[in-house]
Amino acid sequence: MFDFDTIHNRRGTCSLKWNGREGEIPLWVADMDFVAAPAILQALQRRVQHGIFGYNVLPEAYYESIIAWWAQYHQYPIKKEWIVFCNGIVPAIASIIRHCTSAGAKILLQTPVYHAFFRCVEANGREVLESPLCYENGSYAIDFMALERDLQQPDVQMMILCNPHNPIGKVWNRDELATIGRLCAKHNVLLLSDEIHCDLLESGQTHTPMALVQSAPIITTLSASKAFNLAGLQGAFCVLEDSPLRERVSAAFAIDEINAPCAFSIDATIAAFSQSREWLVALNAYIAANKNLVRQTLEPLPVRVVGGEATYMLWIETAKIASDSGKLCADLREHAGLYFSPGTQFRGNGRDFLRANLALPQPLLRKALERFVSAILK
Ligand SMILES: Cc1ncc(COP(=O)(O)O)c(C=O)c1O
């Protein structure tokens, strides 16, 4: 019913992902090589047809679409006044760090984790406190004693949780989330839960919004951009139940000028959340099939596929074929024409892994896998 198989030429469209060498297959930055859902395309076409692109306000339909989606699919009853628009999650996190923590503060990150978090912390004069996830036999877990020790360190003012977790593809369960929430509250650490990947789940997986298990004030960051492939439209939002914290964050976004909605982003978000569920279900099934193809193909090789419960990213252990994934990825790019994200970017034990973006048509994925297998067997 929806076509995810066609290979679209994205060269010459200002695509960051496809800006590399001719012939190279990009499997790095987190966007998808699929055309957006039909309802989104129609909404954007209507906007172009109208032809006037001035400043915008958020209409009622924007809030309604978000509220209905989270009530129906995540059992989280969000109130309209809790929603604060921003021009992206990364700008929002950077702004929150600047305005809700003090210079020199430590921000706790569970590594390996989405690399832009490090930039948000360090470029704003704060310090990353790495609280590494434990890795054993192909799976990650949280050592809660170590987490509490880290949260207790002097000057730890904030923790950024990735829920579900990029790059390891892990869906945190209710107990894990409740313990994280309890420890942050106990040690007076502001918790930000980045849930941008929450709608990209393998079947049978359920996302638990951190806000549902946490009574202390928290910040949740959300967007239609990851699940519906709208990253270039620069629209996201935070959910803040606590009104003093909400006022502080809204003021921060106003000071940093990251709260003016783009016309395309508004219309695309409404069409995504109110009319594109079927497309998303089909997308998740397609990504699951891609993941299975990778698992089957790599099974006989000395690499290990980890997790894969959430996101279209797959985290692949390469310790048996290389001692440094940075060098491995550079070699694969140079000699095999495959552009992966090196695990070193995500810190923690990332030097033993690479991250592969599987949101691409299967015929292209097959080609990438052929190249990967022959590069490894060489
Ligand atoms: C965990 C996480 N947060 C945020 C983002 C990016 O958000 P935005 O494009 O809204 O800045 C990404 C992109 O991959 C991500 O993986």
Ligand as a Chemical Component Dictionary entry (heavy atoms), coordinates in Angstrom:
data_LIG
# 
_chem_comp.id                   LIG 
_chem_comp.type                 NON-POLYMER 
_chem_comp.pdbx_formal_charge   0 
_chem_comp.three_letter_code    LIG 
# 
loop_
_chem_comp_atom.comp_id 
_chem_comp_atom.atom_id 
_chem_comp_atom.alt_atom_id 
_chem_comp_atom.type_symbol 
_chem_comp_atom.charge 
_chem_comp_atom.model_Cartn_x 
_chem_comp_atom.model_Cartn_y 
_chem_comp_atom.model_Cartn_z 
_chem_comp_atom.pdbx_ordinal 
LIG C1 C1 C 0 17.903 11.236 20.588 1  
LIG C2 C2 C 0 17.814 12.332 19.579 2  
LIG N1 N1 N 0 17.408 13.553 19.943 3  
LIG C3 C3 C 0 17.303 14.564 19.061 4  
LIG C4 C4 C 0 17.603 14.382 17.720 5  
LIG C5 C5 C 0 17.517 15.526 16.751 6  
LIG O1 O1 O 0 16.458 16.346 17.045 7  
LIG P1 P1 P 0 16.206 17.691 16.221 8  
LIG O2 O2 O 0 16.458 17.382 14.770 9  
LIG O3 O3 O 0 14.795 18.042 16.530 10 
LIG O4 O4 O 0 17.177 18.693 16.759 11 
LIG C6 C6 C 0 18.029 13.116 17.292 12 
LIG C7 C7 C 0 18.373 12.897 15.874 13 
LIG O5 O5 O 0 18.795 11.865 15.486 14 
LIG C8 C8 C 0 18.133 12.071 18.234 15 
LIG O6 O6 O 0 18.533 10.854 17.883 16 
# 
loop_
_chem_comp_bond.comp_id 
_chem_comp_bond.atom_id_1 
_chem_comp_bond.atom_id_2 
_chem_comp_bond.value_order 
_chem_comp_bond.pdbx_ordinal 
LIG C1 C2 SING 1  
LIG C2 N1 SING 2  
LIG C2 C8 DOUB 3  
LIG N1 C3 DOUB 4  
LIG C3 C4 SING 5  
LIG C4 C5 SING 6  
LIG C4 C6 DOUB 7  
LIG C5 O1 SING 8  
LIG O1 P1 SING 9  
LIG P1 O2 DOUB 10 
LIG P1 O3 SING 11 
LIG P1 O4 SING 12 
LIG C6 C7 SING 13 
LIG C6 C8 SING 14 
LIG C7 O5 DOUB 15 
LIG C8 O6 SING 16 
# 
